[in-house]
Amino acid sequence: MCTYGMVFYKVHYVCVPCRRSHKQPWVRGEHRCPRCRQPMLYAGHDFAAPRRGDERRWRAVATVLTAGLRYEGFEPCGCGRQPKYRPRTSAQVRARLRAGARRGLTDAEALALRDL
């Protein structure tokens, strides 16, 4: 049974410059930040926002989202329950990008690596 297919869930949208996260219904239209009116990034169902003052974690969030990755603990339909790894700090981001460059991986593939 599909978890996300049977129940209506709100998803997280993030404004990285304002360091704000909002849960809103998923629609194809553009969501704008209530503070700066810039388009918000879709972060997925299972995003946990860091504190506003934590620059290292917000830099990691910005890098992950601009690489095209999302914070999803389930498969898009909700059937798979394998948690997806995402780096939490900028040091983890740098380490994964360096390891990915050595292996010839794209940024998205490198950031999704669980173990180096």
C-alpha positions in Angstrom: 0.0 0.0 0.0 1.4 3.4 -0.9 1.8 5.6 2.1 1.9 8.9 0.3 -0.8 7.8 -2.2 -3.5 7.1 0.4 -3.2 10.1 2.7 -2.8 13.8 1.8 0.5 15.0 3.2 2.0 18.5 3.2 5.5 18.9 2.0 8.3 21.2 3.0 9.4 24.2 1.1 12.5 26.1 2.0 13.8 29.7 1.5 17.5 29.4 2.0 18.3 33.2 2.0 15.7 33.8 4.8 16.4 30.4 6.4 12.8 29.6 6.6 10.9 26.4 6.1 7.1 26.0 5.6 4.9 23.0 5.1 2.4 23.6 2.4 0.2 21.4 0.2 2.0 20.2 -2.9 0.8 21.9 -6.0 2.5 22.4 -9.4 2.4 26.2 -8.9 5.3 28.2 -7.5 5.5 28.8 -3.7 6.9 32.1 -2.6 8.5 33.0 0.7 6.2 35.1 2.8 9.1 37.2 3.9 11.2 38.0 0.7 8.7 36.8 -2.0 11.4 34.7 -3.7 10.5 31.2 -5.0 10.9 28.6 -2.3 12.7 25.3 -3.0 10.8 22.0 -2.7 12.6 20.0 0.1 10.5 16.9 0.3 8.3 15.2 2.9 11.0 14.5 5.5 13.0 17.7 5.8 14.0 18.9 9.3 15.0 22.5 9.2 18.1 23.5 11.2 18.0 26.5 13.6 18.2 29.8 11.8 21.6 30.7 13.3 23.3 27.4 12.3 25.2 28.5 9.2 27.0 25.2 8.6 23.8 23.3 8.4 22.0 25.8 6.2 25.0 25.8 3.7 24.6 22.0 3.6 20.9 22.3 3.0 21.5 24.8 0.2 24.1 22.5 -1.5 21.8 19.4 -1.3 18.8 21.2 -2.7 20.7 22.9 -5.5 22.2 19.5 -6.5 18.6 18.3 -7.1 18.3 16.1 -4.1 15.3 16.1 -1.7 14.8 15.0 1.9 12.7 11.9 1.4 12.6 8.9 3.8 10.3 7.0 1.5 10.2 6.4 -2.2 8.1 9.0 -4.0 5.0 6.8 -3.8 5.7 5.8 -0.2 6.3 2.1 -0.7 10.0 1.8 0.1 11.1 2.6 3.6 14.9 2.9 3.1 16.0 6.2 4.6 18.0 8.4 2.3 21.3 9.9 3.6 21.8 13.6 3.3 24.9 15.5 4.7 24.1 17.7 7.7 27.1 20.0 7.9 29.3 21.8 5.3 32.2 19.6 6.3 30.3 16.5 5.4 29.4 18.2 2.1 33.0 19.0 1.3 34.2 15.5 2.1 31.5 13.9 -0.1 32.2 16.2 -3.0 35.9 15.5 -2.8 35.3 11.7 -2.7 32.9 12.0 -5.6 35.4 13.9 -7.6 38.0 11.2 -7.0 35.5 8.5 -8.1 34.1 10.5 -11.1 30.6 10.9 -9.6 28.2 13.8 -10.2 27.5 16.2 -7.2 24.1 14.6 -6.6 25.6 11.1 -6.6 28.4 12.2 -4.3 26.1 13.9 -1.8 23.9 10.8 -1.6 26.8 8.6 -0.5 26.2 7.2 2.9 29.8 5.9 3.6 33.0 7.1 2.1 
